[in-house]
Amino acid sequence: MASLWPDAARLLLPLRLHSKVAPFRERQSTLHYDRSTMPLDQPHEVEKERREAGEMSFFGHIEELRHRILRSALAIGIMGVVCFVNKDLVFDALIFGPRNPDFLTYRALCGISHWAGLADRMCFTPVEFKLITRQLGEILMQHLYVSFWLGFILAFPYVLWQFWLFLKPGLLETEQKAIRGIVATCSLLFLLGVAFGYFVIAPFSINFLAGYTLSGTEVAPTLSSYVTYMTMFTIPIGLFFELPVVIYFLTKIGVVGYRSLQTYRRYAFVAILIVAAIITPPDVVSQTIVALPLYGLYEVSILVARREQRRREAAIYGTRTITDVVKAKS
């Protein structure tokens, strides 16, 4: 009986826990158990005490992640069903919108042209082309495909919020304050990127590709090809608009710095111009409309990195800059 007292005392020691849920990483506990030396029924008592204290095991984390994923999938599914039952609105107004001469982007360009006294020089008339299907179930499959991606776009803020709820308990209070509003910021940037891709990149790119012909050929793309390009011009651009957030975290962990981003600014500008020239018709106005916002994102990323890096340097070195520290050591 005397040999059991040390084990009993260890089990009665309080656990130092940081949260009821700690996904991805659990803070170190003041209590460590060697299961190999425990009686067979003793590990169950340990797990019971941990559950009562609010600490989650590895499988508890997996279960929590599963719940978050299921809720996200359910939200995407609900939004997808809403889009699926509104087939005419989705395809006629959204997917086939850039083929319509009354599309918002074309009317805006024409209005700007008249306001600037350029008559109809900037007015844009979309290229007429016919969409065909080559497989019996292609229309249904593309309908499901479009509904899924529209459901993902509409549910993106909720999916991001579920991901944040999974990560939040594992962060310190100071870390939570440092990235407060991250869900709203990322959601806004993503939706802005999708809108920019839909209203700016997609109409110019599709009309350029549809108008690029050879003698003796006729452009008649399939519905699948058209939908694929529309998806490529919207969702990836929305993810690209998350660049400032990515740069913020990379700067926070010290992977990149604003000085390196400034050094390679000219190369980034050339790369953006090349991308704009590829995805837009061969005219200066269209390329400028696409290139300027993308380059603006790069400059915003530099400002974000500069602010975060200076904040980190101030926290480490106080009021002195890192340059002053290097000079003092030399």
N, C-alpha and C positions, 0 to 999 in steps of 0.2 A: 504493500500500500504506500509506503514512503516514497517508492520510486515514481509513483504516479503524481505526486505533488508538483514537481517542476512542469510537467505537461499541463496540468490543470491551471497552474499559475500563468503559463504562457497563453492559454486560451482565454483567460479572464482579462488580459491586458487590453486596453482600449485601442481601437484601430484609428489611425490618423487618415481621414478620407477627405478629399477635396471636393467631391460632388457625388450626387446620387447616380449620375451617369457620366462615364469618362470614356467616350469613344476614342479609338485609335491609340491613345496612350493613357495609362493609369499612373498617377503619381505614386512614388514609392511609399509603401506602407511601413509603419514602424514595426510591423509584425511579419515575420517570415516563417513559413511552415515547411518542414522537411517531411514530405508525405511518405518517403521510404521508411521512416522510423515510426510512423503512426500506426495505431491499431486500425483494423479495417473499417470500423465505424467512425473513427475520429475525423477523417476528411469531410464526411458529410456534415458533421457538426461545425466544422470550419466554414464550409460553404453556406450553411444556414446563418451563422453569425455575420458573414459578409453580406448576405442578402438583407438581413435585418438592419445592418448599418448603412445600407444603400450602395455598397460597392458592387460593381458588375464584373463578372468573370469574362473570359475570352468569348465563350459562347453567348453570353449575354450581349456583348457588343455585336456579334454576328446577328443575333435576333433583332436588335435595335436597327441595324443597318437594313435587314430584310424588311422591316416595317416601313422604313423611310422609302425604300425602293418601291414597295408595293403601292404606297400612297402616291408616289410620283407617277408610277405607271397608270394608276387609276385616273389621276387628273389628266394625263395625256390622252387616255382612252375616252374620257368624257368629252373633252374638247374635240377629239377626232370624230366622235359620233355626231356631235353638233355640226361639224363641217360636212360630214358625209351626207346628212339628211338635207343639207342646203346645197345640193349639187349645182343647180343653175346659178345661184349667187356666187359660189366659189369659182366656177370655171368661167362664166361669162364676164363677171365683174373683176375678178382677181387674176386668175391664170391667163386668160386671153385679153386682159386689159391693155398691155402694150401693143396689141394689134389694132386697137381701136383708135381712129384719128382724134377722138375726143378725150384721149387719155390725159390725165392731169399734167404730166410733164410736158407734153407737146403744147398744151394750151398755155402753160406758164412761160415756156420759151417764146412762144409767139407774142404773148403779152409784153414780155421784157423787150423784144425786138421793136414792137411798136412804140413802147415808152421811150426807148433810146433813139428813136428816129431812124431806125434801120429798115423800115418797111417790113417786108416778109423775109428778110435775109436769114433770120434765126428760126423761122417757122419750120416745123419738122413734120413731114408726112410719112407715116410708117409704110414699109414695103408690104405689098400684098402677096401672101403665099397661102397655100392650101395645106392643111394638116391631114395626114392619112394614117390609117392603122393597118398593120400587116398580119395581126394575129386576132383570133376570135375573141379572146378575153382581155385584150390590151386595154380597152376602155375601162373595164371594171378594175383591173389591176392598177392603172394609173389613178383612178378615182380613190382607191384605198391608199395608194402611195401619197397622194396630195393631202388626203385627210389626216394621215399620220403626221406629216411634217407640219401642217398647219396646227394640229393639236399640240405638237411639241413647242411651236413658237408661242402659242397662246398660254400654255401651261408653264413656260420657262420660269417666270418669277416664282411660281409655287414650287417647282422642282428645286430651284436654287435655295429657296427658303427651307425646304426639308433637308437639304444637304447641310445648310448652316446649323439647323437644330441638332443634327448629328454631331457636328464638330464642336459646337459651342461649349458643352460641358467639359471638354478636355482642355480648354484654354484658361489661362489665368485671367483674373479680372482686368488687369492692365492690358492684356492682349485683346480682350473683348472690346475694351474701350477704343483701342487703337484702330480697329477695323469696324467700328460702328457704322451702320448704314451700308455695309458691303452688298447686301442683297438688293437694295433699291438701286445702288449705283450700277452694279453689274446688269441688272434687268433693264435699266434705262439705256445703257450703252448697247446692249444686245438688240433691243427693239429699234434703236436709232440706226444701227448698222443694217438691220433687215430692211427698214424703210428706205435707207439710202441705196441699198442694192436693188430694191424693187422699183423705185421711182427714178433712179439715175442710171445705174449700171445696166440693169436688165433691158430696158427699152432700146438703148443705144446699141448694146451688144447684139441683141437678137436681130435688130434691123440690119446691122452691118453684116452678120453672118447670112441672113436670108437674102440680102442684096448682092452677095458675092457669088457671081455665076461665071460660067465658061460658055463659049459659043456651042450651041447645040444641046445645052442642058437646061433643065428646069428644076428649080428648088421646090421640093415637096417633102418636107421633113415629117417624120412620124410623130405621133402624139407623145410617145415615150421619149424621143429625143428632145422635143420642146419642153416637156415637164422637167427633164433632167437638167437642162440649161437654166431654167427658171429657178430651180432649187440651188444650183451651183452659184448663181449670181446673188442669192439672198442670204441663206443661212451661213455659209462661210464668211461673208462680209460682216454679219452680225457677230460672229466669233472674233473676227479681226478687230472689231471695235473694242474688244476687251483688252487691247494692248496696254493702255495706261494702267489697268489693274494688275496685269501680269508684271509689268516693269516695276510697279510699286512693291510687289512681294519679292521680286528678284533683288531689288535694291535693299530691301529690309533685311534679307539674309546675306547680303554682301556679294552676290554673284555678279551684278553689273553696277556700274556707277554712271552718273550723269556726264562725267568727263569723257568716258568712252563713247557714249551716245553722241556727244557733241563732235567728237573726232570723226566719227563715221557718218556725219550728217549728209555730206555731199554724196556719198555712195548710196545712202538710203533714198535721197532725192532722185538720183538717176534710176534706181530700181523701181521707184514708184512711177516715174514717167514711163518706163518700159511697160509696166503692168497696165497703166492707163492707155497706152498706145495699142496694146494687144486687145483689150476688152471693149474699146470704143471705136466708132468710125474714124477714118483718117482725116479729121479736121481738128484744128487747134481748140475750138470752143468746147467740143465734147471731151477732149483729153484734159483740158484745164478743169472742167466741172468735176471730173472724177479724181484728178490728181490732187487738187487743193485740199479737200477734206482728209484724204489719206495722209498727206504730208502734215496737215494740222494735227492729226492724231499722234504722229511721231514727235512733234514739238511739244504737245501736251505731255507725252511720256517723259520727255527730258525734264520738264518743269516738275513733274511728280517725283522723278528720281532725284532731282537736285534738292527738293524740299526734304525728302525722307533721308537722304544721305547727310545733309547738314544737321538734321535732328539727331541722327545717330552719333555723328561726330561730337555734337554738343553734349550729348549724354555721356560720352566716354571721356572726352578731353576738356569738358567745361566750356568756357568762353573762348579758349584757344582753338584755332583751326588745326587740321592735321598737318598743314604746311609748317605752322609754327612749331609743332612738336618735332617734326623731322629736322628742322633747322636747329632746334635746341639740342637734339641728340648728336648732331654732327659738330 
